[in-house]
Amino acid sequence: MKFTINREALLKPLQLVAGVVERRQTLPVLSNVLMVVDGNQLSLTGTDLEVELVGRVALEDVAEEAGEITVPARKLMDICKSLPENTLIEVHQDDLKVKVKAGRSRFTLSTLPANEFPSIEEEAGSVSFTIGQSRLRRLIDRTGFAMAQQDVRYYLNGMLLEVSQNCLRAVATDGHRLAMCSVDADINQQDKHQVIVPRKGILEMARLLTEGEESVHITLGANHIRAKTGDFMFTSKLVDGKFPDYERVIPKGGNKIIIGDRQELRQSFQRASILSNEKYRGIRLILSDGQLKVIANNPEQEEAEEELSLAYHGDSMEIGFNVSYLLDVLSVLSGETIKMTLSDPNSSALLEESESGDSTYVVMPMRL
C-alpha cells in the first residue's frame, strides 16, 4: 500500500473516525483504524463493536499501490494534527510497519492485519428515509441532554427514534425528566416504527451532521441504524429493549399556566442555583398572581431569592424542582417566551415554547 494525500484531506475524516475508537480496548485491533486504498480512493474505518464509522477520501492521484492495513488511530491522528498546514503526507506499507513521511518528518507505526478487523454485518433495512442533516441535528440537540448515562434500565441510556407517516420524532428520558421533539420528514410509513439508539451512537452521529442543506440517508434495520452522508457511512447497534410509553408521561389538563421571558427565567434560575444544595440542586418556586419567587438554600444556611413578574393568574402554589433540569430545558429552547403548565405540587411540569414549537419537555417535581 502506498499513497500520497494532503494533510487537511486526511485529518477531517481521521478525527471523526478516531472519535468512535475507544481508548481502552480488550481487543488490540479495536484501537486501530482500518485503511483501505483502492484506485484513487482511501477509506478509513473505526469501530468499538457497538458503532462503526467509515469515511472515504478521494486521493488526488491514483495510489501507487493498493492494499489494506490497520494502524493505531490516535497516534496517526496526533501525527497529522502536529504537522504544518497544507503538508503532503506520504504513507506506505513496509512489511509489518507503516511509514509516514511529511516534509522532513518520518514516522514508523506498528500495524495489525486487516483481516483481524471486525466489521458490522450487513442486514436488510426495514425502514429507510432521507432527511436534512440540520433537521436531524435539531432533533438530537433538543432531546439528547435528557438521555440517561449509566442507568440500570439500559433502554434509557439512549434515544427513542420513532418514524410514522411524514414525521420523525425523538424522545429521551432518564426517569426524572423527558424531552421530545418532532420534525416533518418525507417518510412513507403507515405504522409507527420505534428503535432505541444507544447514547454513544447518538453522540457520534451528531458529530457527523452539518448545519447545511445536505441530507442524510437513514436506514433502520432489526438490529442496526445506518446513516449515510456524502463521504461517511455510520452504523450503530440498537438497544434491544422496550422504551417507556412516553405519551403516558406527558401531563394532561394542567390548569396553572405561566408565560415568562425565557432569558429572564434562565438567568434567575442560574443565580439562585449558586446557593442550592450541591448534591440535590433543589430550588423552590412560589407562584402568586403575576409573580414568581425563586428560592434556594443549602446546608450552610445560605439563601438566594429572586423575584420575577410574569403572566400568571391563578391560585398561589409552591413547588420544588432540580434547577439543573430546568436550566437544561431553557438552554435548548429558542423563542422569547416559554410556557410552563403545572397542576399541583406533586405533578410534573410541562414546558414548551409559548408560540407553537416542535418540542415538549416534562420535569418531575422534587420534595424539598
Steps between C-alpha positions, in 0.01 A plus 500: 500500500638838404328835450544876540237730654466857618501539882159678510332236281615226738452681832125572489382140434771363730378716792141383453596134462743510796214639713327162474812310606516428873822580686486195727443190295482132580585418137818681386371533141208714623734786586608502135346655192460286187650667191399365160646648182346416164563705186472864598291437811605459862250373754549521877297287743479515880283284725449400864265210403197717597546778246695512176594797283642481148641815338603519135752743355584552135874501436632756253680230304447128465684324782833348403407177679157386618466310827349489847647514851408623850704764685465659847221758463604752767867501407427554130255779586748669738771484232269664244394767749858588585613545139493848341199592284487402132773239541503205263506172689637186344388171654644165402496153644832332559452139614333518843548875543347809343732791424366855498709772335425871496760764414800414716299293747500120502282270711482121517179351641423144605212327322260211535362302203178627342338154521496531881286814479135430590224633280134543588306256285270634229129453556193590303341825612130501582449878488709753312456871435696816423493809721690830508809478721408821684157355588644181643757709686219710647322187626816379674597842642155555644464163670845343548569665838218298663650157417606300804874435538544171683154402611434135587192538281730468200227604252513853649871536409406597149243681289173377357458580130145456380406515134143538386332647191695818409634541855822418683490530879777472760432432869752477784444453873706412806197435722502852652436702185396440143581684176309452175538667161325426170586619149332455163680252279434335169419157645248259355426278801140425597570334836717645773847347502721549806869435562728589794842630396767476776643818649840464330333437163297821534800712605721368220226542239451862613869571437453400136208731434557846357278805523478526121232392257650158428289200580573176682360162400384292798431126494346328803554125512406242763828546691672803349450859390704618205553864398662597169620853426723611212826328590407318820305192593412459866356183654389445859349201675155560647404447863286190535235612747159657543495878538244635752168622361593867482143611415394398851774709662393827337271676750152587375255754632730725705307815595782727620660657195803727530635698207840655568800651328737209427827687555377672814389168651824333400713773658294495822529122527874520433553757776286306748680174416829644635365453854307179444609173660789369288373144515123540456493833310151577629325839463151605611264687271228700677226613264255777568294731277736653240809404697750218545743470790802271461663388825808283552684405817776261599628317809724799586180698573562727199204618295428657161170663410389633161173674410359514148190650345328272250163415351322281756148532636391231739538354847825526693717191496843381611693230313861372506722404204855394424626829357743324260207333323319832451819670377565220249157557346531880493841464330371298204172683446502799270232768483456800727241356735432158645185340629505290816191301593452373857211336681613439861823474707524122445450494124753545221542831321451527125730750325478613139546806282200727540473553123434164341825304516601147407639404844344396830674453835382337821681555833403313817468704820723456806405482866695766685 
